[in-house]
Amino acid sequence: MFVRRIAAAALVAVATVPAAPSPASAHGAPMTPISRSAACAGNGVQRDAAACKAALKATSGFLGAYDNLRLANVQDDRTRVPDGKLCSAGIDLYRGLDLARDDFPSTPVKSGQNLKITYRGTIPHQGSFRIFITRPGYDPSKKLTWNDLGDPLTEIKDPPLTDGSYRMKVTLPKRAGRHILYVVWETSSTPDTYYSCSDLVFPAPEVKKTVTPAVQKTSAAPTPPPTEEPEPAEEPAPSITPELAAGVTTADDGMIDLGHWLIVGALAVAALVAGGAGLSRLRRRGTR
């Protein structure tokens, strides 16, 4: 009798204990392009990567389940999830995913590509997917902020679930280098919103080579041989003109005038000598 009373009391006590909250009916994470949570978190597929090991170390050796990175009752993403903590949604168990590194497992892509997104739904549910990509010039050496994202590329509501995954497509804008695809899944019949970062690698920007036109080497013009200055022509000796012979001087030539007077003087001396000789003969004749 006593045992029956204890059992009955126990049943009453159990009936009055409030039931534990049931787990959310939606879980998931992007597998293509691979997200940081799907690569590095609990049950991740690339936990041996250097960045994943660093993320694990940053969270004291433990990361939450890859498909459970979620927040409840989010009214506004930007006010609920702080800058620098977008990849972890501000959840301490996932803080290692916020590390500013450029070696997280990534997916090679290119501008203009119609990128396929495979979002694993471990517990399927309906909802809307808002898909962002980092702006041009994003610096992977810094933690992700909302300003790095801008407006979403697209929002896809209730995509079909095929083989356990939601399958979507988005056209990638022009980018170069490393970027992040940020996916926000807001479920429609649960209070939960899921967040994820997928690292993308675009081809590096082309470096335009400046072609310098070749400078054509022109051979130096040969140095002309030095020109010999012509020797001044000798002035012809003045010829004795009839005027000079007649004793006519010219004012233009002092030398000619001097010669004239020399000739005249010589003639005069000759005349005097001749005259003196004749006078001597006459005197001798007179004395005889």
DASULHU-V462660 format. One record per pair of residues at least 6 apart in sequence whose ideal C-beta (glycine too) atoms are under 6 Angstrom apart, sorted by the first residue. I is the first residue (numbers start at 0). J is the second residue. Records with the same first field share a line. If there is no record, write none. Layout:
BEGIN
I=J  J
END
This chain:
BEGIN
23=189  191
24=122  124  189
25=122  124  186  189
26=66  67  121  122
27=66  118  119  120  121
28=34  36  37  65  66  119  195
29=118  182  195  197
30=37  117  119
31=117
32=106  197
33=104
34=195  197
35=86  96  103  196
36=65  68  195
37=65
38=45  104
39=46  51  54
40=62  63  65
41=62  63  64  65
42=65
43=65
45=104
48=104
49=102
50=100  102  103
53=98
54=95  96  98
55=62
57=95
58=94  95
63=92  93
66=121
68=88  93  194
69=191  193
70=88  192
71=190  191
72=190
73=79  192
77=145
80=88  89
81=89
82=144  145
83=142
84=97
85=143
86=96  97  196
87=93  94  96  97
88=194
97=142
99=140  141  142
101=139  177
103=198
105=198  200
106=199
107=200
108=171  199  201
110=173  174
112=171
113=168  170
114=169  171
115=168
116=167
117=164  166
118=165
119=164
120=160  165
123=160
124=186
125=157  187
126=184  185  186  187
127=154  156  185
128=155  184
129=151  154  183
130=151  152  153  169  182
131=148  151  181
132=152  178  180
133=147  178  179
134=147  149
137=147  178
139=177
148=181
152=169
153=169
155=167
158=165  167
174=201
175=201  204
176=201
177=200
178=199
179=196
180=197  199
181=196
182=195
183=194
184=193
185=192
237=255
246=259
248=256  259
249=255
END
